[in-house]
Amino acid sequence: MSSSIKKIVKEFYASNFYKNPEDVKMYLHPEAELFWNSSAGFNKMNFQDILGMIAEMSKSFHSLRAEISHLLRDKDDVTIRFTYHVRTVENPDEEIPMAHFIAIWKIKDDKLYKGYQISQPADETPENLSSFMATNF
């Protein structure tokens, strides 16, 4: 792998991918799949499904910021723990935590290839939020 796979994952989540679907193609493998367990249930998404979801995100969010607390590598897999903070189109002046995520990505050809993700709605429990501030990676 020519680039650090941790760097690839971190750069994807730090990017403004939700505003420009073309940027997604720099990070996401054309055969990508995402297996996502959320509070709404299980969803399996392919490359086109992910692009469609991102297009919808761009309509809803004025800004989207991933606050990363953990970034771990094991061979060709990278695990990331983060919280998305958003400013909605309806209320661009207030940033709120939207959801907490853990995702494990398998990397292929220096791109995110297979993702296994869990999420739940965010809360503002001090212990939960403070854990994000303490981690360096």
Secondary structure, DSSP 8 states (H G I E B T S, - for coil): --S-HHHHHHHHHHS-GGG-HHHHHHHEEEEEEEEEEETTEEEEEEHHHHHHHHHHHHHHEEEEEEEEEEEEEETTEEEEEEEEEEEESS-TT--EEEEEEEEEEEEETTEEEEEEEEEEE----HHHHHHHHH---
